[in-house]
Amino acid sequence: MNIKIYKTFFILSILFFTAINVFSQEKGYEIKVKIKGSHDSIMFLVNYYTDKQYIKDTTDINNKGFAVFQGKQKLPGGIYLAVMQNRKYFEFILDKEQNFILETDTADFVKNMKVKNSPENTLFYKYLNFIVVKQNEIQKWNNIKQSIKDNQDSTELAQEKIKTINEEVKKYKMDFVDEHPEKFMSKIFLASQEPEVPEAPPATGNDKKDSNYVKKFEYQYYKDHFWDGFDFSDDRLLRTPIFSNKLKRYWGEVVLQQPDSLIKEADWMIEQTKGNKETFKYLVWYTTYKAETSHIMGLDKVFVHLAEKYYMTNQAYWLNEKVLENITKRAMTLKRLLIGEKAPNLLMTDSTGKFVSLHNVKAKYTVLYFWDTECGHCKKETPKLYELYKTNKAKGLEVYAISTDRKLKKWTKYVNDNGFDWINVYDEKNWTNYHKIYDIIATPVVYLLDENKIILAKKLSVDQLKSFIERDMKKNEKE
């Protein structure tokens, strides 16, 4: 895999948000910025925090042309931005050195940058100027590739040149790390590197019969080495775009989107923070948020795990008691509804007043269907579900349809008019509290249960339900 060359700036646009609270350190900061050619009267000091940017300080530009950012307490380390009113900006590193001067020109921020009293930013801009040169070289060879598409020899030459340039960039970074291991830039270079996947070793044993052996090896190696060189215990990396970019790719593209895989990876990453409170907080929040808001069926198991392991054990120090209580209640609701759990029983009455128990329904598959006669989406899905029911009733499919509309006459008329002859029930007095038990916030909602009332799938559309049942039936036939 070729090393990726980072652009001169880490992002192309900037959004402004109100400042967040961060942990401050002793002493203060004084950063003087002068930009020749600027006619602005105000300048903003902005810091990255994962995939967002926050205004940390604002200052006027004085009569000498300097914008002076000052504070009594040191700022947390990371990559910061000096932003003008027209939203043009340049980046710099803020770490131990917090008293320095940056002078540049609007004609070219990077090329014309002069740094005083900050050795790390001197090195940073030396690197940025190097990158600009290499980017231009790559662009030149890419243009040549486009103009000679039909000339294979020339195309291969261009690709070889680009590969050589990538190697030069990689060498520059690794040489820098060797020469300046104490610098934050070294942490950035190590954190941003991509795994180089070696050639797969010869297959042995059962692997010889696996046609996907090489692909599996490459994937596993890439995943296992994705975070090589990344220091989770260093919260300065949170204040760069690198952390969020890598985390998004890893969580959403590299790791298999299966509950057990995501749980394992979440716990591993959180463990790597080694007590760094800020990184711990961010990773716990990120993985919880992603699990809770995912549209992939079954990932609520990840949310429940994280809630039980980190929130319900009083490790989420940043949350107040009320929020923790809400997370706990939510986790406990979802826990009893996880795929593989036995569905909670319901005892409801049909239109004649007869009680019907969900657990007493004898069927290979039971669709637990929550719906409303006046719900627009229900009016589309319910007829489709009835067709699925008629087609598969002889194969062991039953529907336990719960009307959330408790108006008996209107409901029974709607059922009779449409001929829905499955199990129709409702709870006129809401004795069962089914909304809370089954997490019913809107309708329609579908749960698929097996013959033992174990939850097989949930919250599917009827089309998805049809596909799921067909796959499960075929699998059972083979077994």
DOVO-227636 format. One line per field, with one value per residue (C-alpha): residue number from 0; residue in one letter; chain; x, y negated, z negated. Coordinates in steps of 0.02 Angstrom, whole numbers, plus 50000, padded with zeros to 5 digits. Example, Ala and Ser with C-alpha at 12.3 -4.5 7.8 and 13.67 -1.06 7.14 Angstrom:
# residues 2
resi: c(0/1)
resn: c(A/S)
chain: c(A/A)
x: c(50615/50684)
y: c(50225/50053)
z: c(49610/49643)
END
This chain:
# residues 479
resi: c(0/1/2/3/4/5/6/7/8/9/10/11/12/13/14/15/16/17/18/19/20/21/22/23/24/25/26/27/28/29/30/31/32/33/34/35/36/37/38/39/40/41/42/43/44/45/46/47/48/49/50/51/52/53/54/55/56/57/58/59/60/61/62/63/64/65/66/67/68/69/70/71/72/73/74/75/76/77/78/79/80/81/82/83/84/85/86/87/88/89/90/91/92/93/94/95/96/97/98/99/100/101/102/103/104/105/106/107/108/109/110/111/112/113/114/115/116/117/118/119/120/121/122/123/124/125/126/127/128/129/130/131/132/133/134/135/136/137/138/139/140/141/142/143/144/145/146/147/148/149/150/151/152/153/154/155/156/157/158/159/160/161/162/163/164/165/166/167/168/169/170/171/172/173/174/175/176/177/178/179/180/181/182/183/184/185/186/187/188/189/190/191/192/193/194/195/196/197/198/199/200/201/202/203/204/205/206/207/208/209/210/211/212/213/214/215/216/217/218/219/220/221/222/223/224/225/226/227/228/229/230/231/232/233/234/235/236/237/238/239/240/241/242/243/244/245/246/247/248/249/250/251/252/253/254/255/256/257/258/259/260/261/262/263/264/265/266/267/268/269/270/271/272/273/274/275/276/277/278/279/280/281/282/283/284/285/286/287/288/289/290/291/292/293/294/295/296/297/298/299/300/301/302/303/304/305/306/307/308/309/310/311/312/313/314/315/316/317/318/319/320/321/322/323/324/325/326/327/328/329/330/331/332/333/334/335/336/337/338/339/340/341/342/343/344/345/346/347/348/349/350/351/352/353/354/355/356/357/358/359/360/361/362/363/364/365/366/367/368/369/370/371/372/373/374/375/376/377/378/379/380/381/382/383/384/385/386/387/388/389/390/391/392/393/394/395/396/397/398/399/400/401/402/403/404/405/406/407/408/409/410/411/412/413/414/415/416/417/418/419/420/421/422/423/424/425/426/427/428/429/430/431/432/433/434/435/436/437/438/439/440/441/442/443/444/445/446/447/448/449/450/451/452/453/454/455/456/457/458/459/460/461/462/463/464/465/466/467/468/469/470/471/472/473/474/475/476/477/478)
resn: c(M/N/I/K/I/Y/K/T/F/F/I/L/S/I/L/F/F/T/A/I/N/V/F/S/Q/E/K/G/Y/E/I/K/V/K/I/K/G/S/H/D/S/I/M/F/L/V/N/Y/Y/T/D/K/Q/Y/I/K/D/T/T/D/I/N/N/K/G/F/A/V/F/Q/G/K/Q/K/L/P/G/G/I/Y/L/A/V/M/Q/N/R/K/Y/F/E/F/I/L/D/K/E/Q/N/F/I/L/E/T/D/T/A/D/F/V/K/N/M/K/V/K/N/S/P/E/N/T/L/F/Y/K/Y/L/N/F/I/V/V/K/Q/N/E/I/Q/K/W/N/N/I/K/Q/S/I/K/D/N/Q/D/S/T/E/L/A/Q/E/K/I/K/T/I/N/E/E/V/K/K/Y/K/M/D/F/V/D/E/H/P/E/K/F/M/S/K/I/F/L/A/S/Q/E/P/E/V/P/E/A/P/P/A/T/G/N/D/K/K/D/S/N/Y/V/K/K/F/E/Y/Q/Y/Y/K/D/H/F/W/D/G/F/D/F/S/D/D/R/L/L/R/T/P/I/F/S/N/K/L/K/R/Y/W/G/E/V/V/L/Q/Q/P/D/S/L/I/K/E/A/D/W/M/I/E/Q/T/K/G/N/K/E/T/F/K/Y/L/V/W/Y/T/T/Y/K/A/E/T/S/H/I/M/G/L/D/K/V/F/V/H/L/A/E/K/Y/Y/M/T/N/Q/A/Y/W/L/N/E/K/V/L/E/N/I/T/K/R/A/M/T/L/K/R/L/L/I/G/E/K/A/P/N/L/L/M/T/D/S/T/G/K/F/V/S/L/H/N/V/K/A/K/Y/T/V/L/Y/F/W/D/T/E/C/G/H/C/K/K/E/T/P/K/L/Y/E/L/Y/K/T/N/K/A/K/G/L/E/V/Y/A/I/S/T/D/R/K/L/K/K/W/T/K/Y/V/N/D/N/G/F/D/W/I/N/V/Y/D/E/K/N/W/T/N/Y/H/K/I/Y/D/I/I/A/T/P/V/V/Y/L/L/D/E/N/K/I/I/L/A/K/K/L/S/V/D/Q/L/K/S/F/I/E/R/D/M/K/K/N/E/K/E)
chain: c(A/A/A/A/A/A/A/A/A/A/A/A/A/A/A/A/A/A/A/A/A/A/A/A/A/A/A/A/A/A/A/A/A/A/A/A/A/A/A/A/A/A/A/A/A/A/A/A/A/A/A/A/A/A/A/A/A/A/A/A/A/A/A/A/A/A/A/A/A/A/A/A/A/A/A/A/A/A/A/A/A/A/A/A/A/A/A/A/A/A/A/A/A/A/A/A/A/A/A/A/A/A/A/A/A/A/A/A/A/A/A/A/A/A/A/A/A/A/A/A/A/A/A/A/A/A/A/A/A/A/A/A/A/A/A/A/A/A/A/A/A/A/A/A/A/A/A/A/A/A/A/A/A/A/A/A/A/A/A/A/A/A/A/A/A/A/A/A/A/A/A/A/A/A/A/A/A/A/A/A/A/A/A/A/A/A/A/A/A/A/A/A/A/A/A/A/A/A/A/A/A/A/A/A/A/A/A/A/A/A/A/A/A/A/A/A/A/A/A/A/A/A/A/A/A/A/A/A/A/A/A/A/A/A/A/A/A/A/A/A/A/A/A/A/A/A/A/A/A/A/A/A/A/A/A/A/A/A/A/A/A/A/A/A/A/A/A/A/A/A/A/A/A/A/A/A/A/A/A/A/A/A/A/A/A/A/A/A/A/A/A/A/A/A/A/A/A/A/A/A/A/A/A/A/A/A/A/A/A/A/A/A/A/A/A/A/A/A/A/A/A/A/A/A/A/A/A/A/A/A/A/A/A/A/A/A/A/A/A/A/A/A/A/A/A/A/A/A/A/A/A/A/A/A/A/A/A/A/A/A/A/A/A/A/A/A/A/A/A/A/A/A/A/A/A/A/A/A/A/A/A/A/A/A/A/A/A/A/A/A/A/A/A/A/A/A/A/A/A/A/A/A/A/A/A/A/A/A/A/A/A/A/A/A/A/A/A/A/A/A/A/A/A/A/A/A/A/A/A/A/A/A/A/A/A/A/A/A/A/A/A/A/A/A/A/A/A/A/A/A/A/A/A/A/A/A/A/A/A/A/A/A/A/A/A/A/A/A/A/A/A/A/A/A/A/A/A/A/A)
x: c(50000/50066/50091/49965/50034/49941/49887/49969/49822/49728/49556/49489/49352/49321/49165/49154/49087/49088/49238/49237/49306/49479/49603/49724/49902/50013/50088/50016/50028/50071/50062/50095/50034/50069/50002/50064/49929/49785/49660/49567/49542/49506/49588/49530/49633/49550/49590/49545/49450/49430/49325/49271/49353/49321/49361/49481/49525/49484/49590/49603/49747/49849/49923/50084/49990/50004/49865/49918/49835/49866/49808/49860/49854/49936/49829/49822/49937/49879/49866/49793/49738/49755/49597/49558/49387/49376/49405/49577/49693/49855/49900/50035/50083/50050/50134/50264/50319/50178/50270/50321/50294/50226/50244/50183/50103/49929/50013/50069/50052/50168/50306/50322/50309/50441/50443/50527/50554/50470/50589/50445/50350/50510/50520/50333/50345/50500/50396/50247/50358/50432/50257/50205/50350/50309/50125/50168/50281/50144/50018/50138/50153/49966/49938/50060/49966/49803/49879/49960/49827/49858/50046/50074/50262/50243/50099/50204/50347/50231/50165/50344/50388/50238/50286/50462/50394/50284/50435/50530/50390/50386/50575/50565/50440/50533/50699/50615/50551/50726/50804/50668/50581/50528/50433/50244/50268/50345/50187/50085/50190/50180/49994/49955/50054/49966/50005/50112/50038/50172/50149/50048/50154/50124/49962/49975/49851/49668/49717/49768/49585/49531/49516/49506/49661/49764/49622/49592/49777/49787/49632/49686/49861/49793/49670/49798/49924/49803/49846/50034/50124/49966/49975/49799/49864/49916/49765/49858/49809/49626/49667/49716/49607/49707/49618/49441/49487/49571/49436/49295/49383/49424/49254/49150/49254/49391/49305/49167/48998/48951/48915/49048/49184/49140/49131/49304/49378/49294/49361/49535/49544/49477/49604/49745/49707/49799/49710/49713/49546/49517/49548/49454/49304/49306/49321/49185/49071/49112/49086/48927/48854/48895/48818/48660/48628/48675/48543/48626/48519/48595/48720/48616/48711/48866/48774/48715/48890/48969/48833/48857/49048/49084/48929/48848/49015/49033/49177/49086/49146/49089/48903/48780/48670/48514/48602/48679/48508/48434/48576/48552/48365/48392/48521/48410/48264/48369/48454/48296/48263/48432/48438/48454/48351/48178/48044/47950/47778/47622/47445/47317/47136/47064/46908/46795/46881/46974/47151/47290/47466/47613/47712/47567/47567/47616/47716/47888/47900/47800/47797/47764/47688/47650/47542/47409/47257/47292/47481/47525/47675/47573/47445/47584/47671/47522/47450/47625/47643/47474/47530/47687/47579/47461/47609/47700/47561/47567/47756/47732/47719/47601/47573/47533/47471/47456/47352/47418/47251/47140/46976/46891/46758/46873/47008/46895/46811/46981/47036/46874/46870/47046/47025/47173/47137/47296/47302/47233/47251/47254/47275/47132/47191/47379/47400/47546/47650/47705/47772/47908/47939/47962/48035/47891/47915/47834/47743/47755/47880/47920/48000/48030/48029/48070/47964/48033/47998/48183/48211/48286/48272/48189/48137/48139/48036/47920/48033/48182/48077/48029/48212/48264/48131/48173/48358/48323/48207/48338/48471/48360/48321/48507/48539)
y: c(50000/49828/49702/49561/49385/49266/49101/48941/48913/49051/48989/48874/48783/48723/48713/48605/48668/48600/48649/48813/48839/48917/48954/48808/48813/48694/48533/48443/48414/48269/48297/48152/48166/48043/48068/47950/47904/47932/47792/47880/47801/47961/48133/48297/48431/48596/48772/48939/49060/49222/49181/49008/48840/48723/48540/48532/48348/48189/48032/47865/47830/47688/47535/47628/47760/47895/48002/48051/48200/48203/48305/48336/48525/48635/48709/48897/48960/48993/48916/48741/48618/48431/48380/48215/48138/48201/48377/48395/48476/48566/48701/48713/48827/48776/48881/48839/48682/48556/48391/48360/48255/48306/48188/48226/48156/48180/48220/48389/48427/48578/48519/48349/48407/48344/48420/48345/48433/48596/48731/48854/48736/48701/48889/48896/48766/48845/49003/48911/48830/49001/49072/48933/48974/49160/49129/49026/49165/49294/49181/49164/49353/49377/49254/49351/49512/49434/49372/49538/49663/49771/49781/49921/49896/49711/49743/49868/49743/49610/49733/49778/49595/49566/49718/49649/49482/49569/49663/49498/49427/49582/49574/49390/49430/49579/49486/49346/49468/49539/49366/49284/49420/49294/49181/49184/49190/49362/49418/49349/49438/49604/49585/49549/49690/49827/50013/50087/50258/50388/50529/50671/50821/50987/51069/51226/51352/51305/51133/51216/51252/51073/50973/50812/50851/50704/50578/50638/50624/50448/50391/50467/50394/50222/50224/50289/50154/50010/49922/49958/49804/49720/49667/49672/49606/49439/49324/49198/49310/49271/49092/49143/49209/49371/49456/49436/49479/49642/49685/49660/49773/49906/49912/49895/49980/50091/50181/50304/50226/50364/50337/50452/50381/50202/50239/50317/50170/50038/50117/50134/49952/49887/49993/49913/49741/49799/49680/49525/49450/49345/49484/49610/49493/49466/49651/49703/49567/49603/49792/49773/49642/49743/49901/49814/49721/49861/49924/50095/50225/50298/50160/50111/50253/50144/49999/50111/50179/50006/49941/50085/50079/49893/49794/49904/49927/49738/49717/49585/49445/49308/49348/49291/49409/49381/49421/49578/49631/49609/49708/49847/49856/49858/49997/50104/50083/50136/50279/50383/50352/50405/50531/50702/50655/50725/50598/50535/50611/50510/50552/50452/50463/50490/50402/50524/50493/50659/50655/50714/50748/50714/50858/50978/50945/51108/51065/51092/50903/50770/50592/50473/50323/50155/50045/49909/49895/49711/49724/49678/49795/49935/49919/49960/50097/50190/50252/50309/50402/50484/50548/50618/50699/50782/50848/50923/50968/51150/51150/51102/50912/50824/50639/50570/50397/50268/50115/49961/49879/49926/49875/50045/50008/49916/50048/50199/50118/50085/50264/50339/50224/50279/50461/50470/50641/50661/50640/50466/50398/50234/50168/50050/49998/50011/50138/50223/50064/50135/49966/49969/50156/50164/49990/49933/49749/49747/49871/49989/50098/50279/50415/50589/50732/50916/51061/51035/50848/50806/50642/50677/50504/50337/50168/50224/50164/50296/50316/50347/50466/50565/50584/50632/50767/50839/50848/50927/51056/51104/51117/51230/51339/51366/51408)
z: c(50000/50046/49908/49921/49935/49823/49896/49839/49725/49638/49691/49827/49733/49556/49451/49297/49132/48956/48855/48758/48586/48581/48445/48424/48363/48268/48338/48487/48673/48786/48973/49089/49268/49409/49585/49721/49845/49724/49695/49555/49385/49289/49283/49207/49120/49159/49102/49176/49068/49165/49319/49263/49234/49088/49060/48914/48916/49011/49022/49112/49230/49153/49237/49272/49371/49239/49170/48994/48911/48724/48577/48398/48416/48545/48682/48710/48845/49022/49195/49190/49324/49344/49436/49519/49540/49720/49651/49729/49605/49572/49447/49316/49172/48993/48861/48729/48823/48801/48818/48999/49155/49325/49473/49649/49805/49880/50047/49977/49792/49795/49911/49826/49646/49524/49351/49198/49030/49081/49143/49166/49281/49377/49409/49445/49583/49654/49672/49747/49879/49919/49938/50056/50171/50168/50199/50353/50416/50394/50481/50627/50646/50625/50766/50873/50835/50891/51054/51101/51050/51203/51178/51053/51036/51000/50879/50783/50778/50705/50575/50528/50508/50395/50293/50273/50213/50086/50022/50006/49900/49792/49768/49722/49585/49516/49518/49424/49293/49270/49255/49149/49048/48915/49034/49051/49240/49217/49129/49274/49405/49312/49282/49464/49545/49642/49619/49756/49791/49835/49958/49884/49830/49919/49866/49761/49695/49715/49784/49948/49981/49946/50108/50006/49903/49969/49947/49770/49729/49800/49706/49541/49555/49600/49453/49329/49376/49410/49246/49247/49184/49120/48938/48867/48701/48780/48784/48893/49040/49001/49051/49226/49368/49368/49223/49287/49467/49416/49290/49417/49543/49416/49331/49488/49624/49553/49408/49454/49414/49293/49108/49038/49153/49110/48924/48928/49024/48915/48756/48832/48887/48721/48628/48731/48657/48501/48386/48496/48444/48599/48725/48617/48612/48800/48846/48724/48792/48975/48969/48866/48982/49138/49064/49004/49168/49287/49408/49416/49330/49172/49130/48980/48897/48908/48825/48683/48656/48649/48533/48412/48417/48414/48367/48237/48147/48117/48240/48344/48231/48351/48340/48208/48109/48215/48379/48305/48244/48419/48499/48372/48403/48590/48578/48467/48588/48736/48642/48632/48818/48886/49028/48949/48795/48760/48803/48649/48641/48677/48625/48725/48776/48948/49012/48918/48751/48752/48681/48799/48733/48849/48776/48808/48995/49081/49235/49311/49337/49247/49311/49167/49255/49174/49284/49289/49403/49438/49459/49639/49647/49568/49707/49831/49731/49657/49824/49875/49711/49738/49909/49829/49695/49820/49923/49774/49652/49706/49676/49493/49495/49374/49338/49166/49217/49079/49116/49029/49072/48924/49003/49017/49149/49268/49250/49275/49426/49506/49474/49542/49694/49742/49696/49578/49504/49404/49214/49180/49003/48909/48732/48696/48523/48560/48421/48506/48527/48694/48757/48625/48627/48817/48843/48952/48992/49165/49277/49365/49271/49315/49209/49279/49152/49172/49108/48932/48941/48955/49046/49218/49293/49255/49320/49502/49647/49718/49870/49755/49650/49805/49857/49680/49664/49835/49791/49623/49699/49828/49694/49589/49739/49771/49589)
END
